[in-house]
Amino acid sequence: MKKNILVVDDSALMRRVICDIINSDSTFQATEVCRDGLEAYEKLKTKAYDAVVLDVNMPRMDGLELLEKLQQDGIKATIIMVSTLTTRDADVTIRAMELGAVDFVTKPGNLIEAKGNDFKNGLLSILKAVIKTDDGRNASDTPVRTPAAKERVLVKVPKAAERTGSNGKNKLIALACSTGGPKALQSVIPYLPADLNAPMVLVQHMPKGFTKSMAERLNETSKIEVREAQEGDILKKGCVYIAPGGYHMEVQKKPDGTHVVRLNDKPPIGGLRPCANITYQSLRTSGYDEIVCVVLTGMGADGTEGILSLKEKKKIYAISQDAASCVVYGMPKAIAEAGVVNEVVPLTDVAGTIIKNVGVQ
């Protein structure tokens, strides 16, 4: 049976284009549409859909207001946002994912782009990643769990006595995530202490602009400092450096022993820029005694090749999010199957496991 997708957009043209894309795949069908969030709310009160493709800016009730209403009323829905690349829409989209949207696709700037392969492939790949088929697996043949809109995550942080800490070693945390990552990070980064005894470099697959909004939002809600990485940033303990969308991020050791961020706009790797493999591979020549590698929810296998390469040169400690708490069990599954994971933990335990392994200053 085809999976039923609700399309919500105030543009008749975009509704038609999105429906055509969805209906071009035998897995899905889009036969119902709404012009704004209010119409969508009335439908979602009485009918369940396998997914909702939701515009950000709409009259009467926009995408964010709809998500807030669904959360208030405890209505569950798998929401994929369609967002433009404006700063305002980036801020709203990050907030939307905090409220339960699982991912987003960037809205084409014109009709030619709307009918192009990039938008089509991006939308269909996300739908296939987050929607379960009748046999309980998603259309990409990977187990998936979509969090309920009103779900509260109770994060576990270890007691001081349970922390093994850095053991005198100079450590770095390198975290990678993709689909479902922005929401998952809300259950990790705000629970790290300001005096964490290691810096963190973080790769989240996102376009330019969205990583800045995500960094600013995480910084507002966290004790630890969070910033979008810039060329030449010196890595400091108690700070998270997020790879900017549109750039690969590497870490370079300087003659004085410090480590700095190096950004480049070389071609995407497997369609990804930033690519986590690039970041992990750059750490082979770093001066850190141990790299704590963390892999969270996301489609594909980015990070696995880089971690395997890093392991040839450095001591690593790999932490993987478990299948049950992932929106898409792709990246964590790949690194777990590679046989280099030290701990597989639910999302609620990720922050505590990081603290346990690097300690505080």
C-alpha positions as CSV (number, residue, x, y, z in Angstrom):
1,M,0.0,0.0,0.0
2,K,1.3,3.4,-0.9
3,K,2.2,5.8,1.9
4,N,0.0,8.8,2.2
5,I,1.6,12.2,2.3
6,L,-0.1,15.5,3.1
7,V,1.3,18.6,1.3
8,V,0.9,22.0,3.0
9,D,1.9,25.1,1.1
10,D,0.2,28.4,0.2
11,S,1.6,28.3,-3.3
12,A,-0.6,26.4,-5.8
13,L,2.4,25.9,-8.0
14,M,4.6,24.5,-5.2
15,R,1.7,22.2,-4.1
16,R,1.5,20.8,-7.6
17,V,5.3,20.4,-8.0
18,I,5.7,18.7,-4.7
19,C,2.7,16.4,-5.3
20,D,4.1,15.5,-8.7
21,I,7.4,14.6,-7.2
22,I,5.9,12.5,-4.5
23,N,3.5,10.7,-6.9
24,S,6.4,9.9,-9.2
25,D,7.6,7.3,-6.7
26,S,5.6,4.1,-6.4
27,T,6.1,4.1,-2.6
28,F,4.1,7.3,-2.0
29,Q,1.0,9.2,-2.9
30,A,0.0,12.8,-2.4
31,T,-3.7,13.2,-3.0
32,E,-4.5,15.8,-0.3
33,V,-3.2,19.3,0.0
34,C,-3.7,22.3,2.3
35,R,-3.2,26.0,1.7
36,D,-2.1,26.9,5.2
37,G,-1.5,25.5,8.7
38,L,-5.0,26.0,9.8
39,E,-6.4,23.7,7.1
40,A,-3.7,21.2,7.9
41,Y,-4.5,21.4,11.6
42,E,-8.2,20.5,10.9
43,K,-7.2,17.5,8.8
44,L,-4.6,16.3,11.3
45,K,-7.1,16.4,14.1
46,T,-9.1,13.6,12.5
47,K,-6.8,11.8,10.1
48,A,-3.3,10.3,10.3
49,Y,-0.8,10.6,7.4
50,D,2.5,8.8,6.9
51,A,4.2,12.2,6.6
52,V,3.5,15.9,6.2
53,V,5.5,18.1,3.8
54,L,5.1,21.6,5.4
55,D,5.9,25.0,4.2
56,V,7.4,27.6,6.6
57,N,5.7,30.9,5.6
58,M,1.9,30.7,5.1
59,P,-1.1,33.0,5.9
60,R,-3.4,32.4,8.9
61,M,-1.2,29.8,10.5
62,D,2.4,29.2,9.5
63,G,4.4,26.1,9.8
64,L,5.8,26.9,13.2
65,E,2.4,27.8,14.6
66,L,1.1,24.5,13.3
67,L,3.8,22.5,15.0
68,E,3.2,24.3,18.3
69,K,-0.5,23.6,18.0
70,L,0.1,19.9,17.3
71,Q,2.5,19.7,20.2
72,Q,0.0,21.4,22.6
73,D,-2.8,19.0,21.5
74,G,-0.6,15.9,21.5
75,I,-1.2,15.2,17.8
76,K,1.6,13.0,16.4
77,A,2.9,13.6,12.9
78,T,6.0,13.1,10.9
79,I,6.8,16.6,9.6
80,I,9.3,17.5,6.9
81,M,9.8,21.3,6.5
82,V,10.2,23.1,3.2
83,S,12.3,26.2,3.8
84,T,14.0,28.9,1.8
85,L,17.6,29.9,2.4
86,T,16.7,33.2,4.1
87,T,18.1,33.9,7.6
88,R,14.6,34.2,9.0
89,D,13.4,30.9,7.5
90,A,16.6,29.3,8.8
91,D,15.8,30.4,12.3
92,V,12.2,29.2,12.0
93,T,13.3,25.9,10.6
94,I,15.7,25.2,13.5
95,R,12.9,26.1,15.9
96,A,10.6,23.8,14.0
97,M,12.9,20.8,14.4
98,E,13.1,21.6,18.1
99,L,9.3,21.2,18.1
100,G,9.4,17.8,16.4
101,A,9.9,18.3,12.6
102,V,12.3,15.5,11.6
103,D,14.1,17.3,8.7
104,F,13.8,19.9,6.0
105,V,14.5,20.4,2.3
106,T,15.4,23.8,0.9
107,K,12.8,25.4,-1.3
108,P,13.7,26.1,-4.9
109,G,14.1,29.7,-5.9
110,N,12.3,29.3,-9.2
111,L,10.3,26.9,-11.3
112,I,13.3,25.4,-13.1
113,E,15.0,24.5,-9.8
114,A,11.6,23.2,-8.5
115,K,11.4,20.8,-11.4
116,G,15.1,19.9,-11.1
117,N,16.6,16.7,-9.8
118,D,18.3,18.2,-6.7
119,F,14.9,19.2,-5.1
120,K,13.2,16.0,-6.3
121,N,16.0,13.7,-5.0
122,G,16.3,15.6,-1.7
123,L,12.6,15.3,-0.9
124,L,12.3,11.7,-1.9
125,S,15.4,10.6,0.0
126,I,14.1,12.2,3.2
127,L,10.7,10.6,2.8
128,K,12.3,7.2,2.2
129,A,14.5,7.6,5.2
130,V,11.8,8.6,7.7
131,I,8.7,6.7,6.7
132,K,8.2,3.1,7.7
133,T,6.9,0.6,5.2
134,D,4.4,-2.1,6.0
135,D,7.2,-4.5,7.1
136,G,8.4,-2.1,9.8
137,R,11.4,-0.9,7.8
138,N,11.8,2.3,6.0
139,A,11.9,2.7,2.2
140,S,15.7,2.7,2.3
141,D,15.7,-0.6,4.2
142,T,16.9,0.8,7.5
143,P,14.9,0.7,10.8
144,V,13.5,4.0,11.8
145,R,11.7,5.5,14.8
146,T,10.0,8.9,14.5
147,P,9.7,10.7,17.9
148,A,6.2,11.8,19.0
149,A,5.6,15.5,18.8
150,K,5.0,15.8,22.5
151,E,7.8,13.4,23.5
152,R,10.0,14.7,26.4
153,V,13.6,13.5,26.5
154,L,14.9,12.9,30.0
155,V,18.6,13.2,29.7
156,K,20.8,11.2,32.0
157,V,24.0,12.8,33.3
158,P,26.4,10.7,35.4
159,K,27.2,11.5,39.0
160,A,30.6,12.9,39.7
161,A,31.8,9.5,41.1
162,E,30.9,7.7,37.9
163,R,33.0,9.9,35.6
164,T,36.3,8.4,34.6
165,G,37.4,11.7,33.1
166,S,40.3,12.3,30.8
167,N,42.8,10.2,32.8
168,G,45.4,13.0,32.1
169,K,45.0,12.6,28.4
170,N,44.5,15.4,25.9
171,K,41.1,14.5,24.2
172,L,38.9,15.9,21.5
173,I,35.2,15.0,20.8
174,A,34.2,14.7,17.2
175,L,30.5,14.3,16.6
176,A,28.6,13.6,13.4
177,C,24.9,13.6,12.6
178,S,22.4,14.1,9.8
179,T,18.6,13.5,9.5
180,G,17.0,14.1,12.9
181,G,20.3,15.6,14.1
182,P,19.2,19.1,15.0
183,K,16.5,17.8,17.4
184,A,18.8,15.1,18.7
185,L,21.5,17.7,19.5
186,Q,19.0,19.5,21.7
187,S,19.2,16.5,24.0
188,V,23.0,16.4,24.0
189,I,24.7,19.8,23.8
190,P,22.6,21.7,26.4
191,Y,23.5,18.9,28.9
192,L,27.3,19.4,28.5
193,P,29.0,21.5,31.3
194,A,30.8,24.7,30.5
195,D,34.0,23.2,32.0
196,L,34.0,20.1,29.8
197,N,37.6,19.0,29.6
198,A,37.8,18.8,25.8
199,P,36.8,20.8,22.7
200,M,34.1,19.4,20.3
201,V,34.0,19.6,16.5
202,L,30.6,18.8,15.1
203,V,29.4,18.0,11.6
204,Q,25.7,18.3,10.9
205,H,24.6,17.9,7.3
206,M,23.0,21.3,6.5
207,P,23.1,24.1,3.9
208,K,24.8,27.4,4.5
209,G,22.9,29.6,6.9
210,F,21.1,26.9,8.8
211,T,24.2,25.9,10.7
212,K,24.6,29.4,11.9
213,S,21.1,29.5,13.2
214,M,21.5,26.1,14.8
215,A,24.7,27.2,16.5
216,E,23.2,30.4,17.9
217,R,20.1,28.5,19.2
218,L,22.2,25.8,20.9
219,N,24.5,28.5,22.4
220,E,21.4,30.2,23.9
221,T,20.2,27.0,25.6
222,S,23.6,25.5,26.6
223,K,26.2,26.1,29.4
224,I,29.0,25.1,27.0
225,E,29.9,27.7,24.3
226,V,28.6,26.8,20.9
227,R,29.6,28.6,17.7
228,E,29.6,28.1,13.9
229,A,33.3,27.4,13.2
230,Q,35.3,30.0,11.3
231,E,38.6,29.7,9.5
232,G,41.5,29.8,11.9
233,D,39.5,29.2,15.1
234,I,41.7,27.9,17.9
235,L,40.1,24.9,19.5
236,K,39.5,25.4,23.2
237,K,38.1,23.1,25.9
238,G,34.5,23.8,26.7
239,C,33.6,24.9,23.3
240,V,31.7,23.3,20.4
241,Y,32.7,24.2,16.8
242,I,30.0,23.4,14.2
243,A,31.1,23.0,10.6
244,P,29.4,25.7,8.5
245,G,27.1,24.6,5.8
246,G,28.8,24.6,2.4
247,Y,32.3,23.9,3.8
248,H,34.3,20.9,4.8
249,M,36.0,21.3,8.2
250,E,39.4,20.0,9.1
251,V,41.5,20.3,12.2
252,Q,45.2,21.2,11.9
253,K,47.9,21.0,14.5
254,K,50.1,24.2,14.7
255,P,53.8,24.2,15.6
256,D,53.0,25.6,19.0
257,G,50.8,22.6,19.8
258,T,47.5,24.4,19.4
259,H,44.8,23.1,16.9
260,V,42.9,25.3,14.5
261,V,39.9,25.0,12.2
262,R,40.6,24.8,8.5
263,L,37.6,25.3,6.1
264,N,37.5,24.5,2.4
265,D,34.9,24.5,-0.3
266,K,36.2,21.5,-2.2
267,P,33.5,19.5,-4.1
268,P,30.9,17.6,-1.9
269,I,31.8,14.0,-1.0
270,G,28.8,11.8,-1.8
271,G,26.7,15.0,-2.1
272,L,27.8,16.2,1.4
273,R,29.5,19.4,2.3
274,P,30.4,19.4,5.2
275,C,31.4,15.7,5.2
276,A,32.2,14.1,8.5
277,N,34.7,11.7,6.9
278,I,36.9,14.7,5.9
279,T,36.8,16.0,9.5
280,Y,37.7,12.6,11.0
281,Q,40.5,11.9,8.5
282,S,42.1,15.3,9.3
283,L,42.5,14.2,12.9
284,R,45.0,11.5,12.0
285,T,47.8,14.1,12.2
286,S,46.4,15.9,15.3
287,G,48.2,16.1,18.6
288,Y,45.3,14.7,20.6
289,D,46.0,11.5,22.7
290,E,42.4,10.2,22.1
291,I,39.5,11.2,19.9
292,V,36.0,10.5,21.3
293,C,33.9,9.8,18.2
294,V,30.2,10.3,18.5
295,V,27.7,9.3,15.7
296,L,24.1,10.2,16.0
297,T,21.0,9.8,13.9
298,G,21.3,10.2,10.1
299,M,20.8,8.5,6.8
300,G,23.8,7.0,4.9
301,A,27.2,6.1,6.3
302,D,29.1,9.4,6.6
303,G,31.7,9.2,9.4
304,T,32.4,5.4,9.2
305,E,35.2,5.6,6.6
306,G,36.8,8.6,8.4
307,I,36.6,6.9,11.8
308,L,38.1,3.7,10.5
309,S,40.9,5.7,8.9
310,L,41.5,7.7,12.1
311,K,41.7,4.5,14.1
312,E,44.8,3.5,12.1
313,K,46.7,6.4,13.6
314,K,45.0,7.4,16.8
315,K,43.4,5.9,19.9
316,I,39.6,6.4,19.6
317,Y,36.6,5.8,21.7
318,A,33.5,5.5,19.6
319,I,29.9,6.2,20.9
320,S,27.0,5.3,18.7
321,Q,23.3,6.3,19.2
322,D,21.1,3.2,19.4
323,A,18.4,2.3,16.8
324,A,15.4,2.8,19.0
325,S,16.1,6.5,19.7
326,C,17.2,7.4,16.1
327,V,15.0,9.1,13.6
328,V,17.0,7.3,11.0
329,Y,19.3,4.5,12.0
330,G,21.8,4.9,9.1
331,M,25.0,6.5,10.2
332,P,25.0,4.9,13.7
333,K,24.2,1.5,12.2
334,A,27.1,1.8,9.7
335,I,29.7,2.6,12.4
336,A,28.3,-0.1,14.7
337,E,28.5,-2.7,11.9
338,A,32.1,-1.6,11.2
339,G,33.0,-3.1,14.6
340,V,34.7,-0.1,16.2
341,V,32.0,1.1,18.5
342,N,32.8,1.0,22.2
343,E,29.3,2.0,23.5
344,V,25.9,2.0,21.9
345,V,23.6,4.2,24.0
346,P,20.2,5.8,23.7
347,L,20.0,9.5,23.0
348,T,19.3,10.2,26.6
349,D,22.7,8.8,27.6
350,V,24.9,10.4,25.0
351,A,25.7,13.6,27.0
352,G,26.5,11.6,30.1
353,T,28.7,9.1,28.2
354,I,30.7,12.0,26.7
355,I,31.2,13.6,30.1
356,K,32.2,10.2,31.6
357,N,34.9,9.8,29.0
358,V,36.4,13.3,28.9
359,G,35.7,14.7,32.4
360,V,35.6,18.3,33.5
361,Q,38.4,20.8,34.0
